[in-house]
Amino acid sequence: MFFYIIKRIVNIFVLLIGITAISFAVIHLAPGGPVELASSLNPKMTKEVRERLYKLYGLDKPLYVQYLQWLKKVAKLDFGYSFAPDHKKVITKIKERIGITVVINLISIILIFIISIPIGVICAKNENNWIDKSLTTFVYIGYAMPSFWFALLLMIFFGIHLRILPISGIKSLNHDYLSFWGKFTDYVKHLILPLLVSTFGGIAGLSRYVRNNMVEVLKTEYILSAKGRGIPEKKIYYKHALKNVLLPVITIIGLSIPGLIGGSVIFESIFGIPGMGQLFYQSVMSRDYPVIMGILTIGAILTLIGNLIADICYSIADPRVKLK
């Protein structure tokens, strides 16, 4: 396994260069740029000032030269400076935003697994009857419903009509004057709606995956033999069958790691949460290339590492899988 991990790490670096090169080219080929956006909003912007901005941002050089210069900085863990008026270091802006995004998405992933696995098992136990069909309809509504539309419905119902939950930000204006438990309750209230949005859609896919795999496992000979020996049904479902059903789920857990960073653009923008998703959206709209590349690079690294962790965990959980 040691040599396999070393080989995969080398492949990660090679793939990372390819991913960042393509991303770098794509974002620069998109219409508009930071200088054009700045000059379009300022009628007094002269040609000389535009040229100085191009030079300041390093956009006067050929694209491959810009990429090589960016790559040298990244090798030193330096993503450069933002094109925004604050001109902060990219890594500083990411550090300021990454905490709340990781917390929300981590809680969301945990909730998705806690809710989806029992739903999948219940549907498999009651295959094709009214319970299975009712739960299937429910989860498919969540899968088909656009997250931005669902967020707006929640905001209108809980925030405007009932007035029981806040609809923007992560804390109230009087947050600093509250007690410890008051602050905690304030945070929880602000996170309920974003968590509902980020969790509801993910339940459908995983629950159906568990359900379909459970149905197949329940038809295998060793499960039928266990039923014939009179082993309690609960033990068959949750000890013998579920263990084999959850093996492929390990792969999904590994692939969920990138979602800790990149899965929050919509709900953070709608609910005004100052996280990585909102920062990425704002950076794209303002053509803040260094911040865009910083977030894309972190997402790519997490994706590649997530794949590696999933493969390793799968081989540990199932000795029949050999890593080469």
C-alpha positions as CSV (number, residue, x, y, z in Angstrom):
1,M,0.0,0.0,0.0
2,F,2.9,2.4,0.7
3,F,4.1,2.3,-2.9
4,Y,0.5,2.7,-4.1
5,I,0.1,5.9,-2.0
6,I,3.4,7.3,-3.3
7,K,2.3,6.7,-6.9
8,R,-1.1,8.3,-6.2
9,I,0.5,11.4,-4.6
10,V,2.8,11.8,-7.7
11,N,-0.3,11.5,-9.9
12,I,-2.1,14.1,-7.8
13,F,0.6,16.6,-8.5
14,V,0.5,15.9,-12.2
15,L,-3.3,16.1,-12.3
16,L,-3.2,19.3,-10.2
17,I,-1.0,21.0,-12.8
18,G,-3.4,20.0,-15.6
19,I,-6.5,21.1,-13.7
20,T,-5.0,24.5,-12.7
21,A,-3.7,25.1,-16.2
22,I,-7.1,24.5,-17.7
23,S,-8.9,26.6,-15.0
24,F,-6.4,29.4,-15.5
25,A,-7.0,29.5,-19.2
26,V,-10.8,29.3,-18.9
27,I,-11.2,32.1,-16.4
28,H,-9.0,34.4,-18.5
29,L,-10.9,33.6,-21.7
30,A,-14.2,34.6,-20.2
31,P,-15.5,37.9,-21.5
32,G,-14.6,40.9,-19.4
33,G,-11.8,41.3,-17.0
34,P,-10.9,43.2,-13.8
35,V,-9.6,46.3,-15.7
36,E,-12.6,46.4,-18.1
37,L,-15.1,46.1,-15.2
38,A,-13.3,48.9,-13.3
39,S,-13.1,51.2,-16.3
40,S,-16.7,50.6,-17.3
41,L,-17.9,52.0,-14.0
42,N,-15.6,55.0,-14.1
43,P,-16.0,57.3,-17.2
44,K,-12.9,59.2,-16.2
45,M,-10.7,56.2,-16.6
46,T,-7.9,57.1,-19.1
47,K,-6.0,54.8,-21.4
48,E,-2.8,55.3,-19.4
49,V,-4.5,54.3,-16.1
50,R,-5.9,51.1,-17.8
51,E,-2.3,50.2,-19.0
52,R,-1.0,50.8,-15.5
53,L,-3.7,48.5,-14.1
54,Y,-2.9,45.8,-16.6
55,K,0.8,46.1,-15.5
56,L,-0.2,46.1,-11.8
57,Y,-2.3,43.0,-12.1
58,G,0.3,41.3,-14.4
59,L,-2.2,41.0,-17.2
60,D,0.1,42.6,-19.8
61,K,2.2,39.4,-20.1
62,P,1.3,36.4,-22.3
63,L,-1.1,33.9,-20.6
64,Y,1.5,31.1,-20.3
65,V,3.9,33.5,-18.6
66,Q,1.1,34.6,-16.1
67,Y,0.4,30.9,-15.4
68,L,4.1,30.0,-14.7
69,Q,4.5,33.0,-12.4
70,W,1.3,32.0,-10.6
71,L,2.5,28.4,-10.3
72,K,5.8,29.5,-8.8
73,K,4.0,31.4,-6.1
74,V,1.6,28.5,-5.4
75,A,4.6,26.2,-4.9
76,K,5.5,28.5,-2.0
77,L,1.9,28.4,-0.8
78,D,1.4,32.0,-1.9
79,F,-1.8,32.6,-4.0
80,G,-1.0,36.3,-4.5
81,Y,-3.1,39.3,-3.7
82,S,-6.7,40.0,-4.5
83,F,-7.7,42.4,-7.3
84,A,-10.5,43.7,-5.0
85,P,-10.1,47.3,-3.5
86,D,-8.9,45.8,-0.2
87,H,-6.0,44.2,-2.0
88,K,-5.7,41.5,0.7
89,K,-3.7,38.4,0.3
90,V,-5.8,35.6,-1.2
91,I,-4.9,33.2,1.6
92,T,-6.0,35.7,4.2
93,K,-9.4,36.2,2.5
94,I,-9.8,32.4,2.4
95,K,-8.9,32.0,6.1
96,E,-11.5,34.6,7.0
97,R,-14.2,32.7,5.2
98,I,-13.4,29.0,5.3
99,G,-14.4,28.3,8.9
100,I,-18.2,28.9,8.6
101,T,-18.3,27.1,5.2
102,V,-16.6,23.9,6.6
103,V,-18.8,23.9,9.7
104,I,-22.1,24.2,7.7
105,N,-21.1,21.6,5.1
106,L,-19.7,19.2,7.7
107,I,-22.9,19.3,9.7
108,S,-24.9,18.9,6.4
109,I,-22.9,15.8,5.3
110,I,-23.4,14.2,8.8
111,L,-27.1,14.9,8.7
112,I,-27.4,13.5,5.1
113,F,-25.8,10.2,6.2
114,I,-27.8,10.0,9.4
115,I,-31.1,10.5,7.7
116,S,-30.4,8.8,4.3
117,I,-29.2,5.4,5.6
118,P,-32.3,4.7,7.7
119,I,-34.6,5.9,4.9
120,G,-32.8,3.6,2.4
121,V,-33.1,0.6,4.7
122,I,-36.8,1.2,5.4
123,C,-37.5,1.5,1.7
124,A,-35.7,-1.7,1.0
125,K,-37.5,-3.6,3.8
126,N,-40.9,-2.4,2.4
127,E,-40.0,-2.7,-1.3
128,N,-42.7,-1.5,-3.6
129,N,-45.4,-1.0,-1.0
130,W,-46.9,2.3,0.1
131,I,-44.1,3.1,2.6
132,D,-41.4,2.7,-0.1
133,K,-43.4,4.7,-2.6
134,S,-44.2,7.5,-0.1
135,L,-40.6,7.9,1.0
136,T,-39.4,7.7,-2.6
137,T,-41.8,10.5,-3.6
138,F,-40.6,12.6,-0.7
139,V,-36.9,12.3,-1.4
140,Y,-37.4,12.8,-5.1
141,I,-39.2,16.1,-4.5
142,G,-36.0,17.2,-2.6
143,Y,-33.8,16.0,-5.5
144,A,-35.8,17.7,-8.2
145,M,-36.5,21.0,-6.3
146,P,-34.0,23.8,-7.3
147,S,-32.1,24.7,-4.1
148,F,-32.4,28.5,-4.7
149,W,-36.3,28.1,-5.1
150,F,-36.5,26.0,-1.9
151,A,-34.4,28.6,-0.1
152,L,-36.7,31.3,-1.1
153,L,-39.8,29.3,0.0
154,L,-38.2,28.7,3.4
155,M,-37.3,32.4,3.8
156,I,-40.9,33.5,3.0
157,F,-42.5,30.9,5.2
158,F,-40.3,30.9,8.3
159,G,-38.8,34.3,8.1
160,I,-41.6,36.5,6.8
161,H,-44.9,34.8,7.6
162,L,-44.0,33.0,10.9
163,R,-41.1,35.4,11.8
164,I,-39.4,32.6,13.9
165,L,-36.1,32.3,12.0
166,P,-33.7,34.9,10.6
167,I,-33.2,34.9,6.8
168,S,-29.8,36.5,6.5
169,G,-26.3,36.3,7.9
170,I,-25.0,34.1,10.7
171,K,-25.6,36.4,13.8
172,S,-28.0,39.1,14.9
173,L,-27.1,42.8,15.4
174,N,-27.2,42.4,19.2
175,H,-25.2,39.2,19.1
176,D,-22.2,40.7,21.1
177,Y,-24.5,41.7,24.0
178,L,-26.0,38.2,24.4
179,S,-25.0,35.6,27.0
180,F,-23.0,32.5,26.0
181,W,-26.1,30.4,25.5
182,G,-27.8,33.4,23.9
183,K,-25.0,33.6,21.3
184,F,-25.2,29.8,20.8
185,T,-28.9,29.9,20.2
186,D,-28.5,32.9,17.8
187,Y,-26.0,31.0,15.7
188,V,-28.3,27.9,15.7
189,K,-31.3,29.9,14.5
190,H,-29.3,31.5,11.7
191,L,-28.0,28.1,10.5
192,I,-31.3,26.2,10.5
193,L,-32.5,27.4,7.0
194,P,-29.1,27.0,5.3
195,L,-28.7,23.5,6.7
196,L,-32.2,22.6,5.5
197,V,-31.3,23.8,2.0
198,S,-27.9,22.0,1.8
199,T,-29.2,18.8,3.4
200,F,-32.6,18.2,1.8
201,G,-31.3,17.8,-1.8
202,G,-28.5,15.4,-0.8
203,I,-30.8,13.0,1.1
204,A,-32.4,11.8,-2.1
205,G,-29.4,10.5,-3.9
206,L,-27.8,8.7,-1.0
207,S,-31.0,7.2,0.3
208,R,-31.8,5.7,-3.2
209,Y,-28.3,4.4,-3.4
210,V,-28.6,2.7,0.0
211,R,-32.1,1.4,-0.9
212,N,-31.1,-0.1,-4.3
213,N,-28.0,-1.8,-2.8
214,M,-30.0,-3.1,0.1
215,V,-32.6,-4.7,-2.2
216,E,-29.8,-6.5,-4.1
217,V,-28.1,-7.7,-0.9
218,L,-31.3,-9.0,0.6
219,K,-31.7,-11.3,-2.4
220,T,-28.2,-12.9,-1.9
221,E,-27.9,-16.5,-0.7
222,Y,-26.3,-15.7,2.7
223,I,-29.2,-13.4,3.6
224,L,-31.8,-16.0,2.5
225,S,-29.9,-18.6,4.5
226,A,-29.8,-16.4,7.6
227,K,-33.6,-15.9,7.3
228,G,-34.0,-19.7,7.0
229,R,-32.0,-20.3,10.2
230,G,-34.5,-18.0,12.1
231,I,-32.1,-15.2,12.8
232,P,-34.0,-12.1,14.0
233,E,-35.0,-9.8,11.1
234,K,-33.5,-6.7,12.8
235,K,-30.1,-8.5,13.1
236,I,-30.2,-9.5,9.5
237,Y,-30.9,-6.0,8.2
238,Y,-28.7,-3.9,10.4
239,K,-25.8,-6.3,11.1
240,H,-25.4,-8.5,8.1
241,A,-27.0,-6.7,5.1
242,L,-26.2,-3.1,6.0
243,K,-22.5,-3.9,6.5
244,N,-22.2,-4.9,2.9
245,V,-24.4,-2.1,1.7
246,L,-22.2,0.6,3.4
247,L,-19.0,-0.6,1.7
248,P,-19.7,1.4,-1.5
249,V,-20.8,4.4,0.7
250,I,-17.2,4.8,1.8
251,T,-16.5,6.1,-1.7
252,I,-19.2,8.6,-1.4
253,I,-17.8,9.8,1.9
254,G,-14.4,10.4,0.2
255,L,-16.1,12.3,-2.7
256,S,-18.0,14.4,-0.1
257,I,-14.7,16.0,1.1
258,P,-14.6,18.6,-1.7
259,G,-18.2,19.6,-0.8
260,L,-16.8,21.1,2.4
261,I,-15.5,24.0,0.3
262,G,-17.4,24.0,-3.0
263,G,-20.9,23.0,-2.1
264,S,-22.2,26.3,-0.7
265,V,-22.2,28.9,-3.4
266,I,-26.0,29.0,-3.8
267,F,-27.2,29.0,-0.2
268,E,-24.4,31.3,1.1
269,S,-25.2,33.8,-1.6
270,I,-29.0,33.7,-0.9
271,F,-28.7,33.8,2.9
272,G,-25.9,36.3,2.9
273,I,-23.5,34.0,4.8
274,P,-19.9,35.3,4.6
275,G,-18.3,32.0,3.6
276,M,-16.3,30.5,0.8
277,G,-19.3,30.1,-1.5
278,Q,-20.2,33.8,-1.3
279,L,-16.5,34.7,-1.7
280,F,-16.3,32.6,-4.9
281,Y,-19.4,34.1,-6.4
282,Q,-18.3,37.6,-5.7
283,S,-14.9,36.9,-7.1
284,V,-16.3,35.5,-10.3
285,M,-18.6,38.5,-10.8
286,S,-15.7,40.9,-10.2
287,R,-13.2,38.8,-12.2
288,D,-10.9,38.5,-9.2
289,Y,-8.6,36.0,-10.8
290,P,-6.2,35.3,-7.9
291,V,-9.1,34.5,-5.5
292,I,-10.9,32.4,-8.1
293,M,-7.8,30.3,-8.7
294,G,-7.1,30.0,-5.0
295,I,-10.5,28.5,-4.3
296,L,-10.5,26.3,-7.4
297,T,-7.0,25.0,-6.4
298,I,-8.1,24.1,-2.9
299,G,-11.2,22.4,-4.3
300,A,-9.1,20.4,-6.8
301,I,-6.7,19.3,-4.0
302,L,-9.6,18.2,-1.8
303,T,-11.2,16.3,-4.7
304,L,-8.0,14.4,-5.4
305,I,-7.2,13.7,-1.8
306,G,-10.8,12.6,-1.2
307,N,-10.5,10.0,-4.0
308,L,-7.3,8.7,-2.5
309,I,-8.8,8.4,1.0
310,A,-11.9,6.7,-0.4
311,D,-9.8,4.1,-2.2
312,I,-7.6,3.4,0.9
313,C,-10.7,3.1,3.2
314,Y,-12.4,0.9,0.7
315,S,-9.5,-1.5,0.6
316,I,-9.3,-1.6,4.4
317,A,-13.0,-2.3,4.8
318,D,-13.0,-4.9,2.0
319,P,-9.8,-7.1,2.0
320,R,-10.9,-8.4,-1.5
321,V,-10.0,-5.1,-3.0
322,K,-6.4,-4.9,-3.9
323,L,-4.6,-1.6,-4.5
324,K,-2.0,-1.6,-7.3
